[in-house]
Amino acid sequence: NYESNSLDLWREFPEEAYSVALHPSGLSVLVGFSEKLRLMSLLIDDIRPYKEFMIRGCRECAFSNGGHMFAAANTNLIQVFSTYTFENIGNLKGHNGKVRCIVWSPDDSRLVTCSMDGAVYEWTVQSYKRERECVLKSCSYTSLAVTPDLRTTFAVGSDRTLKEMILADSNILRQVSAGDVVLTQVVLSHSGKMLFTGTSSGSVRVMKFPLGDQGEFQECQAHCTAVSRMRMSYDDQYLFSVGQDGSLLAFRVSDKEGRGYKRDKDIAYAEEVLVTKSDLEEKNTMMSELKTRVDELKMENEYQLRLKDMNYGEKIKDLTDKFLQEIEALKAKNETLKTDREKEQARYEEETQELVERQSTELQERENSNSQKLMAEYEKYQELQARSQRLQEDYERRLSDMEEARERALQELTEHYEAKLQEKNIQLEQAADEKRQQTREGEELQRQTEEDADREILDLKNNYERQLRQSMEKNTKLRGEVGILGKKVGTLQEDMNGLRSDIQHLKLEVKKRDGVIASLKTDIEGLKREIQERDATIHDKEKRIYDLKKKNQELEKFKFVLDYKIKELRRQMEPRENEIKRMKDQIRKMEAELSGFSRDNKELLLEMEKQKLRLDATSKEMMRERQLVHLRDVELRNIKGGLHKSSRFVQEPKQLKEAVKELYRKHLQDFDQGSTHHAAEGDMHSEYGRQREHLERSVAALRKKLAKDTEIHRQDNIRVMQENVSLLKEINDLRQELKKTRTHAHDLGAIVTVARKQGFDEQAARTATKPLTPLTGLAKVEPENSSRIIEMQKAEIGRLRRELESVRRPASSSRLPPVQSTPVPVQ
């Protein structure tokens, strides 16, 4: 409702709506969805679809002005349907692009459409044929507007111009440039006197009409994105615009003086709405049920009122009886109070007399005792003051003596230690290390003696200051006690004055009590009169009670019927109550289980965090150990490399000795220096061992939990083992081949050396060794050379066996050591 700015009706759909058209009667709406085109009724509280058309993604639809037809765009085809029979009465074919706007003529005899192929067509509804057209393929039209006489058409599109065209001549009369923005919508008022356009920047332009060559306009910023639709109200009072930013704006149309457009006759809005028969029947049944409920409530309220009257009558009777008993008790209580008052008054006078006499005697005695105490305390104060003065003088004297003794002792100690220092200097010339140690001990001893002397002086000073402070505190306490005694004397005088004022107050209270007794007598007389009046009212109430008893008999009959109904209702309620109790017990049990589960979850989370911390610590420790192992391996490789280098000088003892010394300096000296460091870290390693034992215990617990994970990884381990076995086989085969080639090379080398010794030339030896096998070659070698070759072969075989064992040992791991081909010396 755009007049009251309120939302009257809405409904959500699971799919997106692309186009909307309202019936002129306001009772139906046509909506194009992605799957279908739906015709729906606007009910009093709902939007209910009642017909669907198989048109997918309908981007444009429009009712005729009479409401008996509507047109819908199906991509480049326009289908016309009857609103009442839902028949497809015609199809308009001719557009090559998607249809973007459909406009009906005022008499519903013609249709004007535009599409993205740059064509604007005018159709007749009777023959469903195209009569007029204006095509501009360089522009994709998005909206158009037609004057009431269908002579002029206004269109906007992608070429940033507003076109005024005459379809009868198929030409464009005028083009108005829009500047840097694209015009997306155009709308003409029903009177044909106002023209509005929407832009891609979200602004609304009011064009000067009729259009001129310059295209003057006034611009109003409305949306933050492009304007997607614009419409005028039927009375040309409002302009509505919708933007792609999801906002709907309503503008009131007026001239420069603020006056709106006036029509010839006022428009009366219809107040009728659509209601379904089922809704009416449901409301009628609800009204009848509510009426019966009201009648039942009336009867129940009348019955409750009667019960309340009976209860109130019984309560009134009980109150009257109770009131009479209270009056009698008050009379008796009043008599006893009078006698008690007389006795209390006599006793009070006697006590006041005794208090006054005792007060005067006590006051005299306290004055005497306080004066004596003040004199004694003053004498004590004089003695303490003299004693404190003596103590202060003694303390100063002893302090000066202690200062002299300290200086004397300090001088003696300095002389003694200077002599010692001279002796130590002589000794330190012989050994520099002893010198530093002895000077350090002497300085430490001197510092300790000085500190001891200073400490003794400070202790004596603190003791005397503490004694002086205690004496001063005692003096202040005595002064405070004297002041307290003076205050007590003042308070006693104030107490005497208070007692005198209390006596006067008691006399005034006695007078007040006499006045209260007189008022009580008048109240008793009034109560007597009230009792007489109550007797009369009781007589009237008894008559009424008699009438109520008759009514009660009738109500008891009604009660019997209600009791029977109540019993039946209770019998019906008992199983439900039992079911409710059972469900409540079940809910409590489930809540207890839920709390237990949450508690267990919290405990498990805490345990998990602890185990994670422990795992992190163990992983860090493992990384450190691996780094140490890596460093050791690097050091061992360096030592092996050094040994390999030094093996070159086996035949040269001096160079071999130098190489071994270099190895010792490079590796073993660092090891000796590290041993001292390791000895210093012994305690740290012991502590580390204890922590490691604790972590190993925690890791053992974690290993139990990780047993299941090991089962999962077992298949991967088996696969890795199989790959390792295959790799080992390949390594063994390669090593066997390598062994054969090396033995063959050794044999050839041995034959060549033997041939050289025997005097054969190299070429003859090669030709001689070509057809020979290793066995034949060995047969011709001398016994000494053959034995040497055999020993070398045995050493090589032993070395290869050791390498094979070292390869087989880590077979369970995922990585294998690389195959190292060591050179075989050939002599």
Long-range contacts (C-beta under 8 A, 24 or more apart in sequence): 2-233, 2-238, 2-240, 2-250, 9-42, 9-45, 9-46, 9-47, 10-47, 11-46, 11-47, 18-57, 18-58, 18-59, 19-58, 19-59, 19-60, 19-61, 20-61, 21-61, 21-62, 21-63, 21-70, 22-63, 23-63, 23-67, 23-83, 24-63, 24-65, 24-66, 24-67, 25-67, 25-270, 26-270, 27-273, 27-274, 28-83, 30-61, 30-63, 30-70, 30-72, 32-57, 32-58, 32-59, 32-60, 32-61, 32-72, 33-58, 37-61, 37-72, 39-83, 39-86, 41-274, 42-273, 42-274, 43-273, 43-274, 43-275, 43-276, 43-279, 44-273, 44-274, 44-275, 44-279, 48-276, 51-86, 53-81, 53-86, 55-79, 59-98, 59-99, 59-100, 60-99, 60-100, 60-101, 60-102, 61-102, 62-102, 62-103, 62-104, 63-104, 64-104, 64-108, 65-104, 65-106, 65-107, 65-108, 66-108, 68-108, 69-108, 69-125, 71-102, 71-104, 71-111, 73-98, 73-99, 73-100, 73-102, 73-113, 75-99, 76-115, 76-117, 78-102, 78-111, 78-113, 78-123, 80-111, 80-125, 80-128, 90-125, 90-128, 91-128, 92-121, 92-123, 92-128, 92-130, 94-119, 94-121, 94-130, 95-119, 95-121, 97-140, 100-141, 100-142, 100-143, 101-141, 101-142, 101-143, 101-144, 103-144, 103-145, 103-146, 105-146, 105-150, 106-148, 110-150, 112-144, 112-146, 112-150, 112-153, 112-167, 114-141, 114-142, 114-143, 114-144, 114-155, 114-157, 115-141, 116-140, 116-141, 116-142, 118-157, 120-144, 120-153, 120-155, 120-165, 120-167, 122-150, 122-167, 132-167, 132-168, 132-170, 133-167, 133-170, 134-165, 134-167, 134-170, 134-171, 134-172, 135-170, 136-163, 136-172, 139-163, 142-184, 142-185, 143-184, 143-185, 143-186, 143-187, 143-230, 144-186, 145-186, 145-187, 145-188, 145-195, 146-188, 147-188, 147-192, 148-190, 148-192, 149-192, 154-186, 154-188, 154-195, 155-186, 156-183, 156-184, 156-185, 156-186, 156-197, 157-183, 158-182, 162-186, 162-197, 162-207, 162-211, 162-215, 164-211, 174-211, 174-213, 176-207, 176-211, 176-213, 176-214, 176-215, 177-215, 178-215, 182-226, 184-226, 184-227, 184-228, 185-227, 185-228, 185-229, 185-230, 185-241, 186-230, 187-230, 187-231, 187-232, 187-239, 188-232, 189-232, 189-236, 189-253, 189-261, 190-232, 190-234, 190-236, 191-236, 191-261, 193-261, 194-232, 194-236, 194-253, 194-261, 196-230, 196-232, 196-239, 198-226, 198-227, 198-230, 198-241, 199-226, 199-227, 200-226, 200-227, 201-226, 202-226, 202-227, 202-243, 202-245, 203-227, 204-230, 204-239, 204-241, 204-251, 220-251, 222-249, 222-251, 223-247, 223-249, 234-267, 235-261, 235-263, 235-267, 236-261, 236-263, 237-261, 303-555, 303-558, 303-562, 306-551, 306-555, 309-548, 310-548, 310-552, 313-541, 313-544, 313-545, 313-548, 316-541, 317-541, 320-534, 320-538, 323-534, 324-531, 327-527, 327-531, 330-524, 331-524, 334-520, 334-524, 338-517, 341-513, 345-510, 348-506, 352-503, 352-506, 355-499, 356-499, 359-496, 359-499, 363-492, 363-496, 366-489, 366-492, 367-489, 370-485, 370-488, 370-489, 373-485, 374-482, 374-485, 377-478, 377-481, 377-482, 380-478, 381-475, 381-478, 381-479, 384-471, 384-474, 384-475, 384-478, 385-475, 387-471, 388-468, 388-471, 388-472, 388-475, 391-464, 391-467, 391-468, 391-471, 392-468, 395-464, 395-467, 395-468, 398-460, 398-464, 399-460, 399-461, 399-464, 402-456, 402-457, 402-460, 403-457, 406-453, 406-457, 409-453, 410-450, 410-453, 413-446, 413-449, 414-446, 417-442, 417-445, 417-446, 611-698, 611-701, 611-702, 611-705, 614-695, 614-698, 614-699, 614-702, 615-699, 615-702, 617-695, 618-695, 618-698, 618-699, 621-692, 621-695, 635-667, 638-667, 639-663, 639-667, 642-666, 642-667, 720-814, 721-811, 721-812, 724-811, 724-812, 724-814, 724-816, 725-811, 727-816, 728-807, 728-808, 728-811, 728-816, 731-807, 731-816, 731-819, 732-804, 734-819, 735-800, 735-803, 735-804, 735-819, 738-821, 739-796, 739-797, 739-800, 742-796, 742-824, 743-774, 743-793, 744-774, 745-824, 745-826, 746-789, 746-792, 746-793, 746-824, 746-826, 747-774, 747-777, 747-778, 747-789, 748-777, 749-826, 749-827, 750-777, 750-778, 750-781, 750-785, 750-786, 750-789, 750-826, 751-777, 751-780, 751-781, 753-785, 753-827, 754-780, 754-781, 754-782, 754-785, 788-827, 792-824, 792-825, 792-827, 796-824
